[in-house]
Each structure stands twice: as structure tokens, then as C-alpha cells.
Amino acid sequence: MRAPGPSGARELHRELAAGAAPGQAADLHRCRPRPGRGRLRARSGRSRPPGPGPCGKRGGGMSTTRHPLVASALALLAEEVRSTEALGSPGAVRDYLRLALGDREHEVFAVVFLDPQNRVIEIAELFRGTLTQTAVYPREVVIEALKRNAAGVILAHNHPSGAPEPSAADRMLTDALKRALALVDVVVLDHFIVTRRETVSFAEKGLL
């Protein structure tokens, strides 16, 4: 079986932009999440060192077997978000995160690391949780930002339940990460909540 060419990946990209769910667009995953919102928890203790991420660098060790079409679309989107200012191409960032996280059956916390010009350095999955919650360690996020010499970050996590609204725990974690990262002059520019159908922005809701 040959891997699909760029045209198939671009078609998936277009379907995502039109609002199709990642699994429906590629006809790949069947995910039946239980009701309820996701819940993130900030942890102050040490965690396991992050393993290889989705870009072949340091991340959360949460690689998953992907259909070749999804892998090709992710590669195209990753190239797009890296080649432009992240804030100047928010649609590409949203599409990448929704394709990467939208169909996960467990919560995943990811970070988009940005340089001083808001260009993407790397998108890394740092923590993996259960169906309804993820333990996030601000100390580890700070360490990963310093490793990449990042000037800013965009935070993201998925809600497998499909409920896109931020929970109280999501807002508390965002505030904790903003305070921790501010100590090393790293700015939190946004926090996205990702579901199969949509991506909700903390910044657009005035929660930052």
C-alpha cells in the first residue's frame, strides 16, 4: 500500500477547514467519549522526563499510529504553521491541533513553542491523562520552554467528551502556567480547547 500523495492530504486539510471532524474527514477513528468535561490539574512535583514528541524532538512520549493520510495532512499543516507567524495564521494552528488532538480518546496537553517573532519553533505533546483529566506540571512546561529558548507559548488540550467550554480547573491551570512562565519572560498567548468539531480560544473568550 502506498502512502497518499499531497493532494489527498490537502483535501483532508480543506475538509477540516470546512468544519469536518478529523475522524470523519479521513474516515479513520471511531471514538465514543463519555459525557462530561475534561479536567486539567496543575501539579507542583516532578514528573517523568518528557519523551519524543510528534515532531521527532522532546515531547510527551505519546506517539500514536496514524493513518498515512492523517500523517500527510499533519506534515503539511506543520510546515504551514512553521513557515508563518502563528498569530498571522491562526487557522492553520487550529487545524493542526484539531487534527492532532481531536480524535484522542484520552486527554493530551500540548504546547506550541514560539520564537520572539511568534514563529513556531515546535509543537510538543507534554502530558497524557485519562478520559476526563490530565495532571500538568508547570515546572516541566517552564523547563521545556527554556530548552527551546521560547519567547511565547500557545497551550492546548483536548476534551474527549466533546464539550468545548473551559472548566474551572482549565482556567486555574492557565493562570498557574501564566505565572510560572512569566518568571522566565515567556508569554502565554492563548490556550485552545480542542474537540472533534471545534477549537475554543481562551483569548477570544477574554479568559487570558
Secondary structure as the mmCIF struct_conf table of DSSP 4:
data_model
#
loop_
_struct_conf.conf_type_id
_struct_conf.id
_struct_conf.beg_label_comp_id
_struct_conf.beg_label_asym_id
_struct_conf.beg_label_seq_id
_struct_conf.end_label_comp_id
_struct_conf.end_label_asym_id
_struct_conf.end_label_seq_id
HELX_LH_PP_P HELX_LH_PP_P1 ARG A 2 PRO A 4
HELX_RH_AL_P HELX_RH_AL_P1 PRO A 6 ALA A 17
TURN_TY1_P TURN_TY1_P1 ALA A 18 GLY A 19
HELX_RH_AL_P HELX_RH_AL_P2 PRO A 22 ALA A 26
TURN_TY1_P TURN_TY1_P2 ASP A 27 ASP A 27
HELX_LH_PP_P HELX_LH_PP_P2 PRO A 33 ARG A 34
BEND BEND1 PRO A 35 GLY A 36
STRN STRN1 ARG A 39 ALA A 42
BEND BEND2 GLY A 45 GLY A 45
HELX_LH_PP_P HELX_LH_PP_P3 ARG A 48 PRO A 50
STRN STRN2 PRO A 52 PRO A 52
TURN_TY1_P TURN_TY1_P3 PRO A 54 CYS A 55
BEND BEND3 GLY A 56 LYS A 57
STRN STRN3 ARG A 58 ARG A 58
BEND BEND4 GLY A 59 GLY A 59
BEND BEND5 GLY A 61 GLY A 61
HELX_RH_AL_P HELX_RH_AL_P3 PRO A 68 SER A 83
BEND BEND6 THR A 84 THR A 84
STRN STRN4 GLU A 85 GLU A 85
HELX_RH_3T_P HELX_RH_3T_P1 ALA A 86 GLY A 88
HELX_RH_AL_P HELX_RH_AL_P4 PRO A 90 LEU A 101
TURN_TY1_P TURN_TY1_P4 GLY A 102 ASP A 103
BEND BEND7 GLU A 105 HIS A 106
STRN STRN5 VAL A 108 LEU A 114
TURN_TY1_P TURN_TY1_P5 PRO A 116 GLN A 117
BEND BEND8 ASN A 118 ASN A 118
STRN STRN6 ARG A 119 ARG A 119
STRN STRN7 VAL A 120 ARG A 128
BEND BEND9 LEU A 131 THR A 132
STRN STRN8 GLN A 133 VAL A 136
HELX_RH_AL_P HELX_RH_AL_P5 PRO A 138 LYS A 147
TURN_TY1_P TURN_TY1_P6 ARG A 148 ASN A 149
BEND BEND10 ALA A 151 ALA A 151
STRN STRN9 GLY A 152 ASN A 158
TURN_TY1_P TURN_TY1_P7 PRO A 160 SER A 161
BEND BEND11 GLY A 162 GLY A 162
BEND BEND12 GLU A 165 GLU A 165
HELX_LH_PP_P HELX_LH_PP_P4 PRO A 166 SER A 167
HELX_RH_AL_P HELX_RH_AL_P6 ALA A 168 ALA A 182
TURN_TY1_P TURN_TY1_P8 LEU A 183 ASP A 185
STRN STRN10 VAL A 187 VAL A 194
BEND BEND13 ARG A 196 ARG A 197
STRN STRN11 THR A 199 SER A 201
TURN_TY1_P TURN_TY1_P9 PHE A 202 GLY A 206
#
